[in-house]
């Protein structure tokens, strides 16, 4: 029997439940670097081929813990001084780089599960800046058709590049679970809204768009044991029903037959075992959209395909 017990002792044991909550330290500043790259192909009806383009968005940001409270929450000063935008080379122009001084500065309250519970925008106001879009999201309202389409496509592009407001960007992620978890456990977090089919009907409504997170347990990263969390999102919908509902028209009356929106993303997060700070995140996305009218129901009037790759890296802690 001894060899059997010896073999059992050597077998890997299942990991115990883990409390995935962040531990903040007053006065500590985390310095991050974010980079994203999007490859895009667009084609209008009558074009012989897809026109490619590329775009990069890079920025650094800091999170200074001004007050690590006893209840686990923390008052954070978030600063993003500049953003660099790079338009890739095309037939019309060489690569173009623009450095924009955004001066983003937000004092916020961050929960131990990476939820922003309060925020005050301290950024210098610019002419025409209504504010409020840096750390919140909302469902599209019933406005003009072109406005809604623009909003849907803009959100799709932002999700593909993992940028946008602070709720859906990588800066304050992953969103962590409320309960202790074992490897294989899953939970969800809403990152946006898009029209989806209502089950059992021929109608659509604006519904939650969720990331599904999975706790993968301990993994090796550069010789160090860290926790890994994987996030996935899968959107595949035809939003034309929703737009026609908003306008009170049939597809024949509006001329809109299909507005297909597709996006699949995967994000892999590496977290420090003790503090649960995000050490690194690598993200990939693939999707696009197409618009088809009743004038030519067999050929999209316009279509776009895109592939995104992004990284978030904790560069230093001071």
C-alpha positions as CSV (number, residue, x, y, z in Angstrom):
1,X,0.0,0.0,0.0
2,X,2.9,2.3,0.6
3,X,3.6,2.9,-3.1
4,X,0.0,3.8,-3.6
5,X,0.1,6.4,-0.8
6,X,3.4,7.8,-2.2
7,X,1.8,8.1,-5.6
8,X,-1.2,9.9,-4.2
9,X,1.0,12.3,-2.3
10,X,2.8,13.3,-5.5
11,X,-0.4,13.9,-7.4
12,X,-1.2,17.6,-7.9
13,X,-3.9,18.8,-5.5
14,X,-6.8,20.9,-6.6
15,X,-6.4,24.6,-5.9
16,X,-8.4,26.0,-2.9
17,X,-10.8,28.8,-3.4
18,X,-9.3,32.2,-3.9
19,X,-10.5,35.6,-2.9
20,X,-9.9,37.8,-6.0
21,X,-9.9,41.2,-4.4
22,X,-7.4,44.0,-4.8
23,X,-5.3,45.2,-1.9
24,X,-4.4,48.9,-2.1
25,X,-1.6,50.8,-0.3
26,X,-1.9,54.5,0.4
27,X,0.7,56.6,-1.4
28,X,1.5,53.9,-4.0
29,X,1.5,54.8,-7.7
30,X,1.1,52.2,-10.4
31,X,2.5,53.1,-13.8
32,X,0.9,51.4,-16.8
33,X,1.5,51.3,-20.6
34,X,-1.3,50.6,-23.0
35,X,-0.9,49.8,-26.8
36,X,-3.5,48.8,-29.3
37,X,-3.3,48.0,-33.0
38,X,-6.2,47.7,-35.4
39,X,-6.1,46.3,-39.0
40,X,-9.1,47.4,-41.0
41,X,-10.5,46.4,-44.4
42,X,-13.4,48.3,-45.9
43,X,-15.4,47.8,-49.1
44,X,-18.3,49.6,-50.7
45,X,-20.6,48.3,-53.3
46,X,-18.9,48.5,-56.7
47,X,-15.4,48.3,-55.3
48,X,-13.3,45.5,-56.8
49,X,-11.5,44.8,-53.5
50,X,-11.2,45.7,-49.8
51,X,-9.2,48.8,-49.0
52,X,-6.9,48.1,-46.0
53,X,-5.9,50.5,-43.3
54,X,-4.1,50.3,-39.9
55,X,-4.4,52.4,-36.7
56,X,-2.4,52.4,-33.4
57,X,-3.4,54.1,-30.2
58,X,-0.8,54.2,-27.4
59,X,-0.8,55.9,-24.0
60,X,0.6,55.6,-20.5
61,X,-1.3,56.3,-17.3
62,X,-0.8,56.4,-13.6
63,X,-3.0,55.3,-10.7
64,X,-2.0,57.0,-7.5
65,X,-3.7,55.5,-4.3
66,X,-4.5,58.6,-2.3
67,X,-6.4,56.7,0.4
68,X,-6.7,53.0,0.9
69,X,-9.7,52.7,3.1
70,X,-10.4,50.2,5.8
71,X,-13.5,48.9,3.9
72,X,-11.2,47.8,1.0
73,X,-12.2,50.6,-1.3
74,X,-9.6,53.2,-2.4
75,X,-9.6,56.8,-3.6
76,X,-7.5,56.8,-6.8
77,X,-6.1,59.7,-8.8
78,X,-6.0,58.5,-12.4
79,X,-3.9,60.5,-14.9
80,X,-3.4,60.0,-18.7
81,X,-1.4,63.0,-19.9
82,X,-1.1,62.2,-23.6
83,X,-2.3,59.8,-26.3
84,X,-0.4,58.9,-29.5
85,X,-2.5,58.1,-32.6
86,X,-0.8,56.5,-35.6
87,X,-2.5,56.1,-39.0
88,X,-0.8,53.5,-41.0
89,X,0.5,53.9,-44.5
90,X,-2.1,54.0,-47.4
91,X,-2.0,54.7,-51.1
92,X,-2.7,58.3,-50.3
93,X,-0.3,59.0,-47.4
94,X,2.7,57.6,-45.5
95,X,2.3,56.7,-41.8
96,X,1.1,59.7,-39.8
97,X,1.6,60.2,-36.0
98,X,-0.3,62.6,-33.8
99,X,0.5,63.2,-30.2
100,X,-2.5,64.7,-28.4
101,X,-2.3,66.3,-24.9
102,X,-5.5,64.9,-23.5
103,X,-4.7,65.9,-19.9
104,X,-7.1,63.3,-18.5
105,X,-7.3,63.5,-14.7
106,X,-10.0,61.7,-12.7
107,X,-10.3,61.2,-9.0
108,X,-12.4,58.1,-8.4
109,X,-13.3,55.6,-5.8
110,X,-12.4,52.0,-6.8
111,X,-13.8,48.9,-5.2
112,X,-11.7,45.8,-4.4
113,X,-13.3,44.1,-7.5
114,X,-12.2,47.0,-9.9
115,X,-15.6,48.7,-10.0
116,X,-15.6,52.4,-10.2
117,X,-18.2,53.6,-7.7
118,X,-17.7,57.3,-7.8
119,X,-15.7,59.7,-10.1
120,X,-14.9,63.3,-10.4
121,X,-13.4,64.6,-13.7
122,X,-10.6,67.0,-12.9
123,X,-9.4,67.4,-16.5
124,X,-9.1,70.9,-17.9
125,X,-12.3,71.5,-19.9
126,X,-12.1,72.1,-23.6
127,X,-14.6,74.1,-25.7
128,X,-17.6,71.9,-26.5
129,X,-16.7,69.2,-24.0
130,X,-19.9,68.0,-22.3
131,X,-18.0,65.5,-20.1
132,X,-19.4,62.4,-18.5
133,X,-18.2,60.0,-21.1
134,X,-15.0,59.0,-19.5
135,X,-16.3,56.5,-17.0
136,X,-19.9,55.7,-17.9
137,X,-21.8,54.2,-20.8
138,X,-25.5,54.3,-21.9
139,X,-27.8,52.6,-24.3
140,X,-28.4,54.4,-27.6
141,X,-31.6,56.6,-27.6
142,X,-34.2,56.8,-30.3
143,X,-32.6,59.4,-32.5
144,X,-32.0,59.6,-36.2
145,X,-31.1,56.4,-37.9
146,X,-27.6,57.6,-39.0
147,X,-26.8,58.7,-35.5
148,X,-27.7,55.3,-34.0
149,X,-25.7,53.5,-36.7
150,X,-22.7,55.7,-36.0
151,X,-23.0,55.0,-32.3
152,X,-23.2,51.3,-32.8
153,X,-20.3,51.1,-35.2
154,X,-18.2,53.5,-33.0
155,X,-18.8,51.3,-29.9
156,X,-17.9,48.2,-32.0
157,X,-14.6,49.8,-33.0
158,X,-13.9,50.9,-29.4
159,X,-14.5,47.4,-28.1
160,X,-12.3,45.9,-30.9
161,X,-9.4,48.2,-29.8
162,X,-10.2,47.9,-26.1
163,X,-10.4,51.6,-25.7
164,X,-13.2,54.0,-24.9
165,X,-14.6,54.9,-21.5
166,X,-13.0,53.7,-18.3
167,X,-15.7,51.0,-17.8
168,X,-14.9,49.1,-21.0
169,X,-11.2,49.9,-21.5
170,X,-8.5,47.7,-20.1
171,X,-7.3,50.3,-17.6
172,X,-9.5,49.1,-14.7
173,X,-9.9,45.5,-15.5
174,X,-10.5,42.6,-15.1
175,X,-13.7,43.1,-13.2
176,X,-13.3,40.6,-10.3
177,X,-16.0,38.3,-8.8
178,X,-17.9,39.0,-5.6
179,X,-17.4,35.4,-4.3
180,X,-14.4,33.3,-3.8
181,X,-13.5,31.2,-6.8
182,X,-11.8,28.0,-7.9
183,X,-10.2,27.4,-11.3
184,X,-12.9,27.1,-13.9
185,X,-15.3,29.5,-12.1
186,X,-17.0,32.1,-14.3
187,X,-18.8,35.5,-13.9
188,X,-20.0,38.3,-16.1
189,X,-19.7,42.0,-16.5
190,X,-21.6,44.4,-18.8
191,X,-19.3,46.5,-21.0
192,X,-21.9,48.0,-23.4
193,X,-25.2,47.7,-25.1
194,X,-26.3,46.5,-28.6
195,X,-29.6,45.5,-30.2
196,X,-30.3,41.8,-29.7
197,X,-33.2,39.5,-30.6
198,X,-36.0,39.1,-28.0
199,X,-36.6,35.4,-27.6
200,X,-39.9,34.2,-28.9
201,X,-40.6,37.4,-30.9
202,X,-39.5,39.0,-34.2
203,X,-38.5,42.1,-32.4
204,X,-35.2,43.5,-30.9
205,X,-34.3,45.5,-27.9
206,X,-31.1,47.2,-26.7
207,X,-29.6,44.6,-24.3
208,X,-26.5,44.1,-22.2
209,X,-23.3,43.2,-23.9
210,X,-21.3,41.1,-21.3
211,X,-17.8,39.8,-20.9
212,X,-17.7,36.3,-19.5
213,X,-14.7,35.9,-17.2
214,X,-13.0,32.6,-16.3
215,X,-10.6,32.0,-13.4
216,X,-7.8,29.8,-14.8
217,X,-5.9,29.5,-11.5
218,X,-2.1,29.8,-11.0
219,X,0.2,29.9,-14.0
220,X,3.9,30.5,-14.6
221,X,4.9,33.9,-16.0
222,X,8.6,34.7,-16.4
223,X,9.5,32.3,-13.6
224,X,6.8,33.7,-11.2
225,X,3.5,32.2,-10.1
226,X,0.6,34.5,-10.9
227,X,-3.2,34.2,-11.2
228,X,-4.7,34.1,-14.7
229,X,-8.1,35.3,-15.6
230,X,-9.5,35.0,-19.2
231,X,-12.3,37.2,-20.6
232,X,-14.4,36.5,-23.7
233,X,-17.1,38.4,-25.6
234,X,-19.2,37.2,-28.5
235,X,-21.5,39.5,-30.4
236,X,-23.4,38.4,-33.6
237,X,-26.5,40.3,-34.3
238,X,-28.5,42.0,-37.1
239,X,-29.5,45.4,-35.8
240,X,-31.7,46.3,-38.7
241,X,-34.9,45.2,-36.9
242,X,-34.1,47.6,-34.1
243,X,-33.5,50.5,-36.3
244,X,-36.7,49.9,-38.3
245,X,-38.6,49.6,-35.0
246,X,-37.2,52.9,-33.8
247,X,-38.3,54.6,-37.1
248,X,-41.7,52.8,-37.1
249,X,-41.0,51.5,-40.6
250,X,-40.7,48.2,-42.4
251,X,-37.5,47.4,-44.2
252,X,-39.1,48.1,-47.5
253,X,-40.1,51.6,-46.3
254,X,-36.7,52.4,-44.7
255,X,-34.6,50.7,-47.4
256,X,-32.5,49.0,-44.7
257,X,-32.5,45.2,-45.0
258,X,-29.5,44.2,-42.7
259,X,-27.1,45.8,-40.4
260,X,-24.9,42.9,-39.2
261,X,-22.6,43.5,-36.2
262,X,-20.0,40.9,-35.3
263,X,-17.2,40.8,-32.7
264,X,-15.3,38.1,-30.9
265,X,-12.7,39.1,-28.3
266,X,-10.4,37.3,-25.9
267,X,-8.4,38.9,-23.1
268,X,-5.8,37.1,-20.9
269,X,-5.0,38.8,-17.6
270,X,-2.1,38.0,-15.3
271,X,-2.6,39.2,-11.7
272,X,-0.2,39.5,-8.7
273,X,-1.0,36.7,-6.2
274,X,-1.0,39.1,-3.2
275,X,-2.3,42.5,-4.4
276,X,-4.3,41.2,-7.4
277,X,-3.0,44.1,-9.4
278,X,-3.1,43.5,-13.1
279,X,0.5,42.8,-14.2
280,X,-0.2,42.3,-17.8
281,X,-3.1,41.9,-20.2
282,X,-3.0,40.6,-23.8
283,X,-6.2,41.0,-25.9
284,X,-7.3,40.0,-29.4
285,X,-10.4,40.8,-31.3
286,X,-12.0,39.9,-34.7
287,X,-15.2,41.3,-36.2
288,X,-16.8,43.8,-38.4
289,X,-20.1,45.1,-39.7
290,X,-22.0,45.2,-43.0
291,X,-25.0,47.2,-44.3
292,X,-27.4,45.8,-46.9
293,X,-30.2,47.8,-48.5
294,X,-33.4,46.6,-50.1
295,X,-32.2,48.0,-53.4
296,X,-29.6,45.3,-53.7
297,X,-30.4,42.6,-51.0
298,X,-27.6,40.3,-52.3
299,X,-24.7,42.7,-52.0
300,X,-23.7,44.7,-49.0
301,X,-23.7,48.5,-49.6
302,X,-20.8,48.7,-47.2
303,X,-18.8,46.3,-45.2
304,X,-15.9,46.4,-42.8
305,X,-13.6,43.7,-41.3
306,X,-11.3,44.3,-38.5
307,X,-8.7,42.6,-36.3
308,X,-7.4,44.1,-33.1
309,X,-4.5,43.4,-30.8
310,X,-3.8,45.2,-27.5
311,X,-1.5,44.9,-24.5
312,X,-1.5,46.4,-21.0
313,X,1.6,46.2,-18.9
314,X,2.4,47.4,-15.4
315,X,5.8,49.1,-15.9
316,X,6.6,50.1,-12.3
317,X,5.3,50.7,-8.8
318,X,6.5,53.7,-6.9
